[in-house]
């Protein structure tokens, strides 16, 4: 073996966003399959509720939970935010990383489920979860992970499609009882939080992409006081 450290040696490759997946392999495989079925699953534009709610915030550190193909993460980075984006699907993360490169922005990618990501506690000025598929557990693990990531003075923004939580289980395997909904997160908040927005509103839906048929959002915005 020789020491190949000459000036002409190629630079080491940048780390892949797929390095070090943390979480249930079955969850990753399910979402990889969903993304692999289509060349582009989402519209490629930031979610309207995110754009509206972030308008008055000073850019800081943000965690994008379930970043998908990266539209929100790229938009936030362009707006001056220091972005960490988390996603279980490796297929989606590869697309997101490509969009970030094309946009010339830097995003820190985390390939993990929210509850397995080992995120630094109380370290994000904004935690944004736009239509996340967070699995419900008896110990409220997802709810605790969402709130634990928010810094003192920071904001948790959770947006979901209205009416999904009351749907009947379907033949495709969807059962609302399996997932975390905004009302569950609201119930988890203690007196060290203040709820700034908790409402149903008409959705500003981008054209194209999955989910475009939903007309109303549930929007929860809460600030951590201490």
C-alpha positions in Angstrom: 0.0 0.0 0.0 1.3 3.4 -0.9 0.6 6.8 0.6 -1.5 8.5 -2.1 -1.5 12.0 -0.6 -0.1 14.0 -3.5 -1.6 17.3 -4.6 -3.1 15.7 -7.6 -5.2 13.2 -5.6 -9.0 13.5 -6.0 -10.8 15.2 -3.2 -12.8 12.8 -1.0 -16.5 12.5 -1.9 -19.0 14.5 0.1 -20.9 12.4 2.6 -24.1 11.0 1.2 -27.4 12.0 2.8 -28.1 8.3 3.0 -25.2 7.6 5.4 -26.1 6.1 8.8 -29.9 5.5 8.6 -31.4 5.4 12.1 -34.9 3.8 12.4 -37.1 0.9 11.5 -35.9 -0.6 8.1 -39.6 -1.5 7.3 -40.6 2.2 7.6 -37.8 3.2 5.3 -38.7 0.5 2.7 -42.3 1.6 2.8 -41.6 5.2 2.0 -38.8 4.4 -0.5 -41.5 2.4 -2.4 -43.9 5.3 -2.3 -41.4 7.7 -3.7 -40.0 5.2 -6.3 -43.4 4.9 -7.9 -43.2 8.4 -9.2 -40.4 10.5 -10.6 -41.6 13.4 -8.5 -44.2 13.0 -5.7 -44.7 16.6 -4.5 -45.1 19.9 -6.3 -41.6 21.2 -5.7 -42.9 24.4 -4.0 -42.9 25.2 -0.3 -46.1 24.5 1.7 -48.4 27.6 1.9 -48.9 27.3 5.7 -45.1 27.3 6.3 -44.6 30.4 4.1 -47.4 32.2 6.0 -46.3 31.3 9.5 -42.6 31.9 9.0 -43.1 35.4 7.5 -42.7 37.1 10.8 -39.9 35.0 12.2 -36.2 35.9 12.3 -34.2 33.2 10.5 -32.3 30.9 12.9 -31.9 27.1 13.2 -34.7 25.1 11.8 -35.6 21.4 11.8 -37.7 20.3 8.8 -39.4 17.0 9.9 -40.3 14.8 7.0 -38.6 16.9 4.4 -39.6 14.8 1.5 -38.1 16.0 -1.8 -36.8 19.1 -0.1 -38.9 22.0 -1.3 -39.5 23.4 2.2 -35.8 22.9 3.2 -34.5 24.7 0.1 -37.0 27.6 0.5 -36.0 28.0 4.1 -32.2 27.9 3.3 -32.8 30.5 0.6 -34.4 32.7 3.3 -31.4 32.6 5.5 -32.3 29.7 7.8 -29.7 27.2 9.0 -31.6 24.1 7.9 -31.5 20.5 9.3 -33.8 18.3 7.2 -35.0 14.9 8.4 -36.5 12.1 6.2 -36.9 8.4 6.4 -36.9 7.7 2.6 -33.5 7.5 1.0 -35.1 8.0 -2.4 -36.6 11.3 -1.3 -33.4 12.5 0.4 -31.4 11.9 -2.8 -33.8 14.0 -4.7 -33.8 16.7 -2.0 -30.0 16.8 -1.9 -30.0 17.3 -5.7 -32.5 20.2 -5.5 -30.4 21.8 -2.8 -27.2 21.5 -5.0 -29.1 23.0 -7.9 -30.3 25.9 -5.8 -26.8 26.5 -4.4 -27.9 26.2 -0.7 -26.5 24.1 2.1 -28.8 21.8 4.1 -27.8 19.3 6.8 -29.5 16.0 6.0 -30.6 13.5 8.6 -31.7 10.0 7.3 -33.8 8.8 10.2 -37.2 8.5 11.8 -37.9 11.4 14.2 -37.8 9.2 17.3 -34.5 7.6 16.3 -32.6 10.6 15.1 -30.9 11.5 18.4 -31.3 15.2 17.7 -29.6 17.7 20.1 -32.3 18.8 22.6 -33.7 22.3 22.7 -31.6 23.4 19.8 -33.9 24.6 17.0 -35.6 28.0 16.8 -38.2 26.5 14.5 -39.4 22.9 14.2 -41.5 22.5 11.1 -43.6 19.4 10.5 -45.7 19.7 7.4 -48.2 16.9 7.0 -45.9 14.4 8.8 -46.7 10.7 9.0 -45.6 10.2 12.6 -46.5 6.9 14.1 -48.4 7.0 17.4 -46.9 5.1 20.4 -48.2 4.5 24.0 -45.4 6.7 25.4 -46.0 9.6 23.0 -42.5 9.3 21.6 -43.1 11.4 18.5 -44.9 14.2 20.5 -42.0 14.3 22.9 -39.4 14.3 20.2 -41.1 17.3 18.4 -41.3 19.4 21.5 -37.9 18.4 22.9 -36.2 19.7 19.8 -37.5 23.3 20.2 -35.2 25.8 21.8 -36.5 28.1 24.6 -38.2 31.0 22.7 -38.5 28.8 19.6 -41.6 27.8 17.7 -43.2 24.4 16.8 -45.2 24.5 13.6 -47.3 21.5 12.9 -49.6 21.4 9.8 -51.9 18.6 8.8 -54.7 17.9 6.4 -58.1 18.6 8.1 -60.3 15.6 8.4 -57.7 13.0 8.1 -57.8 12.2 11.8 -61.5 11.3 11.6 -61.4 9.1 8.5 -62.4 5.5 8.7 -59.6 2.9 8.2 -59.4 1.9 4.6 -58.4 -1.1 2.5 -55.0 0.5 1.7 -54.0 0.1 5.3 -54.5 3.7 6.5 -55.9 3.9 10.0 -55.9 7.4 11.7 -55.5 5.7 15.1 -51.9 4.8 14.0 -50.8 8.4 13.6 -50.1 11.6 15.6 -52.4 14.5 14.9 -52.2 18.2 16.0 -54.7 17.7 18.8 -52.4 15.1 20.4 -49.5 17.5 20.3 -51.6 20.3 21.8 -52.6 18.0 24.6 -48.9 17.2 25.3 -47.9 20.8 25.7 -47.4 21.9 29.3 -47.4 25.3 31.0 -44.0 26.1 29.5 -45.7 26.6 26.1 -48.1 29.1 24.7 -50.3 28.2 21.7 -50.2 31.1 19.2 -52.3 29.5 16.5 -54.6 26.4 16.6 -57.1 26.5 13.8 -58.5 25.1 10.6 -58.0 27.2 7.6 -58.3 27.1 3.8 -55.2 25.5 2.3 -53.0 27.4 -0.1 -52.4 24.3 -2.3 -49.6 24.3 -4.9 -50.5 22.9 -8.3 -49.6 19.3 -8.9 -48.2 16.7 -6.5 -49.7 14.3 -4.1 -52.2 15.8 -1.6 -53.2 18.7 -3.9 -56.9 17.6 -3.5 -57.0 18.5 0.2 -58.7 21.9 0.7 -58.2 22.7 4.4 -55.3 22.6 6.9 -55.1 22.2 10.6 -52.4 24.6 11.8 -50.8 24.4 15.2 -48.1 27.0 16.1 -46.8 27.0 19.7 -43.9 28.8 21.3 -41.7 27.4 24.1 -41.5 29.8 27.0 -38.9 28.0 29.1 
